[in-house]
């Protein structure tokens, strides 16, 4: 599944992932391939990206918006400079 994390006017992460875990307004949520479509708000916390190789990456965010499609996840976020 393709994942995009975009902050203001720059791409923070873009790539193929096996899962992505994000801080949703009702708690942490993990998105896997073929997830049902979803749009939700994100709160302050960490995004955990698990790449297909097994490598895990973490990104701190202040807030954001998440859009999930069966084969693509996009998070528009506000965050500190990385």
Secondary structure, 3 states (H helix, E strand, C coil): CEEEEEECCEEEEEEEEEEEEEEECCEEEEEECCCCCEEEEECCEEEEEEECCCCEEEEEECEEEEEEECCEEEEEEECCCC
